[in-house]
Amino acid sequence: MADFIFIYHGGDQPSSESEGTEMMQKWDQWLEDNKDVTVDQGRPMGVSKTVLSNGTVEDNGGSNPASGFSIFEATNLDEALAIAKTCPFLDMNGTIEVAESFDM
């Protein structure tokens, strides 16, 4: 098994408290459904800055800033993608970048 980081990009904010509650229930259920392969359920991220190779700092994390992350265990990228495809974050018009992470 390998670890795969899910990097969340974008995503709409709930338009009401009830919509936010419903989304959190879906999120909690998704995490429960995947508890056996969850390494780190992650957390949302705030506003970011990007440090370029020349030392210049850009605001807002570039063209597609990360809005959160999670780490899951899977046997391969296809299995990790199958987990990502069921994530309720996609219902919020967000996207999920999936990549294997390696021990060093």
N, C-alpha and C positions, 0 to 999 in steps of 0.2 A: 504494500500500500504506500501511496505517496501523498504528500500534502499539496493541496491546490488552494491558492488564494483567489477569492472572489472580490473583485474591486468594483464597487457600485458607482455608476456615473449618472448624474442627473436625477430624475425622479421628481414628480409633482408633490407638493405639500398637500395634505388633506384639506378639503375646503370647509370642513366642519368638525366639531368635536366627535360627533357620531361616526363620521367617515374615518377619523383618526383611530377611534376605538376599534372599528371593524378591521382596519388595516393591521393594527397591532395583534388582534386575535388571529388573523391569517398568518402573520409573521410568527407568532408563538406556536401555532399549529405546525407550520413548516419546519421550525426548529425542532419541535417534538418528533415529527416524522423522520427527521434526519439526525436525531441525537446520537446514534451509534457511530456516525461518521463526522460529527462536529468536533473539530480540534479547538477552535476559538470562534464563538458566535459573533465576535467582532463588535463594532460600534460605529455610529455615524461620525462624520468628520465635519469640522467647521471650515471657514474660509481658509484657503491655503495660498502660499506663495511658492514660486518655482525659482530655484537658483540655477542659472545657466553656467555653462563651462567657463565663461569669461568673468564670472562673479556677479553679473548683473542679476537683479531680482525682479521677477515679473509678478504682478498681482493676480489673484483668482485662479491659480493652478493651471494656467494655460487654456488651450481650446476646449478641453474636455475634463474638467477637474473631478477628482474623486469625491464622492459624497459618503463613502463608508467602505467597510471591508468585513469579510469573514474568512475563516480557513476551514476547509473540509478535507477529509481523507477519502481517497478513491484509488481504484486499481490502475486507472489510466485517464487520459484527458476526456475520452468519450463518456466515461462514467461520471466524471465531474460535470461535464456539460449537461448530462441528463438531470443532475441535481439542480443545476442553475436554471434550467428551463422550467422548473416547477416553483421557482421563487416568486412570492407575491410582489416583490419589488418591480417586476416586469409589468404588473397591473398598474403601477404608478408612472408609467411611461419612462422608466429608467432602463439602463442597460447594465449588463454585468460582463466584465472582462474576467476571464478565467485563465490562470497560468499556474503551472507546477512550480513549487518552490523547492529549493535544494539545500541540504545541509552543507555547511562548509567546514 
